[in-house]
Amino acid sequence: MLIRYKRTYEKIAMGLLSFVPSEKDLKQLQSTMKLYEENEAWQLFLWKEEDIIGILGVKVDDETETAELHHVSVSPSHRGQGIGRKMVCALQELFAERYHVAPTKQTEDFYDKCETENQVEDY
């Protein structure tokens, strides 16, 4: 299930975000975390099953009613199990009433793959 980021999850969130190629540099990662913590338009969600195993980051734009998907990461030991797709589906459900979830250039390939699988499997 998706849970909203809280400061108590900072180390877990940073660990999961560090798997995103653009967040490998520590200074960049710290800057990204600061953005999510200080700017209410940037929202971070964690995926929890028994443990927290994934993370999604979106930028919400009230004017265009869009939630842009900027970061997606799943713990390496849980990859290949459809967790990322489940996270994207949950995010779409969460924002369905007010926002359209859309990918950015960084997340476009993954998002499109999720959309294709959802149409085939009707998840």
N, C-alpha and C positions, 0 to 999 in steps of 0.2 A: 504494500500500500504506500501511497505517496504521503509524506509528512513534510511539513513546512520546516525550513532550516531555522535553527536557533543557535545562538552563540555556543551553547554547550556541545554542539556537534562540529565545532570548528575543525578539530584535528581530523576527524573522519572525512569531512567535506573536502578539506585540502588534500588529503590522501587520494580520494577518488578523482578530484579535479586534476591532480598531477598526471593522471593517465591520458588526459586530453593533450594531443600534440602541441597545441598553442600555449599550453600551461606548464611546460616542462621547466622553464626558467623560474627560479624561486621568486624573483622580484615581480615577474609577470603574474605568477600565482597569487602572491600577496596583494597585488593591485586588483586582481579580479575578485578576490574575497572581500576586499574593502568596498568595491563597487556594490556587491550583493548586500553587504551589511549596511551601507549608508544611503543607498539610492532606492527608494521604494518601488520604482519602476522595474528594477532588476530583482527577480525573485528566484530563489533557490529551493529545490525540493529534493528530498532524499527518498530512496526506495527501501522500505523495510520489509523483510520477511521475518526470519528469526533474528537476523542481524541487519544492519544497514549495508546494502551491497551495491547501490547505484545512486546516481545523482543526475538531476536535470536543472538547467539554468535557463530562464526566459527573461526577455525584456518586454514588458507590457506597454503598449502604446494605446492610450485611451482614445486619441483622435481617430486612428485608423481601425480601432477595435481589433488589434492584432497582438498576439503573444508570439514573439519571435524566439525560436528555440536556438540558443547559443551554445549550450554545453550539454553533452550526453556522455556519461561514463558508467561502466559496470565493472565491478571488481573482476580482475582477470580469472579468478577461480570460479566465477559464475557466468562467464561468457559462453555463448553458443546455446543458451537455454531459453532464449526468447524473453529475457528480462528487459532488455532495451525496448522491445516492441511493447511489452506490457506497460512500461513506464510512459511511453509516448501515448498509448491508448488512455491511460489514466489521466494524463495531462490534458488530452483533448476533452475528456469527460468533465474534468474540473473547470475548464474554461468555456465549455460549449455554449452556455447561455449568453455570454457577453462577448467573447473573443474568438477569433479564428486563429488557430495555431499554425504557424508557418515556419519553415526552416530558414536558416541563413546559409550562406555559401559553405561554411564549415560543416553544417549538419544536413545539407541537402541530400546527399547520397544515402545516408542512413535513414532519413525521414521518408524518402521515396521508397526505400526497401520495406519499411514498416507499412506504408500505405498499400503497397502491392500485396504484401502478405495478408493484410487485413481484408482486402477485397477477396482474395482467394479463400481464406479460412473463415471469413465472416466473423472475426473475433470481436 
